[in-house]
């Protein structure tokens, strides 16, 4: 006999703490996104420096 999942009680988190945690998370996410963009640009430029056209380099970077 399987039991049906029940709805959890409403979380009783502290709203200011939750908002602070969300701000920290989004800030970290923005930093990571900037790092990824920087790395992809470096790879793109390396492909172009090796003789690929910009269109070819862009296609190659899109697959990463």
DATAQUI-V156557 format. One record per backbone hydrogen bond with DSSP energy under -0.5 kcal/mol. NH is the residue of the N-H (numbers start at 0). CO is the residue of the C=O. E is the energy in kcal/mol with one decimal. If there is no record, write none. Layout:
# DATAQUI-V156557
nh:NH co:CO e:E
nh:NH co:CO e:E
This chain:
# DATAQUI-V156557
nh:14 co:12 e:-0.6
nh:17 co:13 e:-2.4
nh:18 co:14 e:-2.6
nh:19 co:15 e:-2.3
nh:20 co:16 e:-2.4
nh:21 co:17 e:-2.1
nh:22 co:18 e:-2.5
nh:23 co:19 e:-2.2
nh:24 co:20 e:-2.4
nh:25 co:21 e:-2.7
nh:26 co:22 e:-2.3
nh:27 co:23 e:-2.3
nh:28 co:24 e:-2.4
nh:29 co:25 e:-2.2
nh:30 co:26 e:-1.9
nh:31 co:27 e:-2.3
nh:32 co:28 e:-2.5
nh:33 co:29 e:-2.1
nh:34 co:30 e:-2.1
nh:35 co:31 e:-2.5
nh:36 co:32 e:-2.5
nh:37 co:33 e:-2.4
nh:38 co:34 e:-2.3
nh:39 co:35 e:-2.6
nh:40 co:36 e:-2.3
nh:41 co:37 e:-2.2
nh:42 co:38 e:-2.2
nh:43 co:39 e:-2.6
nh:44 co:40 e:-2.8
nh:45 co:41 e:-1.9
nh:46 co:42 e:-2.4
nh:47 co:43 e:-2.3
nh:48 co:44 e:-2.5
nh:49 co:45 e:-1.5
nh:50 co:47 e:-1.6
nh:51 co:46 e:-2.1
nh:56 co:52 e:-2.9
nh:57 co:53 e:-2.6
nh:58 co:54 e:-2.2
nh:59 co:55 e:-2.4
nh:60 co:56 e:-2.5
nh:61 co:57 e:-2.1
nh:62 co:58 e:-0.8
nh:62 co:59 e:-0.6
nh:63 co:60 e:-1.4
